[in-house]
Amino acid sequence: MLCYVYIMNIEKRPLKKHLFICTNTREFKDSCGPKDSLSIIQSIKDRLREEGLWDEYRVTSSGCLGPCARGISAIIFPENLMITEIGINDTEKLYQLLIT
């Protein structure tokens, strides 16, 4: 009989902030994915890399954060700020919230 032992690794990341943007898509229900959330994520990722901030700040797609009917939803950690009613034109505002 083989026995596998998995050891969980925990490490503190040097990030200042992490932005999670919902990309969830639900059939027959309002959701964030079809509202260009992936475009917003890619734009912010590209800018972080261009400005040399990728090691300090991150943006990641997430599953449902809850208020899908109120536009794209996002959350910034460690502040735990919920942001709703995001549109494609809010990319710069999100970027500034992340890096300040």
JOGI-V719699 format. One record per pair of residues at least 6 apart in sequence whose C-alpha atoms are under 7 Angstrom apart, sorted by the first residue. I is the first residue (numbers start at 0). J is the second residue. Records with the same first field share a line. If there is no record, write none. Layout:
I=J + J
This chain:
13=55
14=54 + 55 + 56
15=55 + 56
16=56 + 57 + 75 + 76 + 77 + 97
17=56 + 57 + 58 + 75 + 76
18=57 + 58 + 59 + 73 + 74 + 75 + 76 + 97
19=58 + 59 + 60 + 61 + 73 + 74 + 75
20=36 + 59 + 60 + 61 + 72 + 73 + 74
21=31 + 32 + 36 + 60 + 61 + 62 + 63 + 64 + 71 + 72 + 73
22=31 + 32 + 36 + 37 + 60 + 61 + 62
23=30 + 31 + 32 + 62 + 63
24=30 + 31 + 32 + 33
29=67 + 68
30=67 + 68
31=67 + 70 + 71 + 72
34=71
35=87
36=71
39=87 + 90
40=58 + 59
43=94
44=58
47=53
64=72
66=72
69=83 + 84
70=83 + 84 + 85 + 86
71=83 + 84 + 85 + 86
72=82 + 83 + 84 + 85
73=81 + 82 + 83
74=80 + 81 + 82
75=81
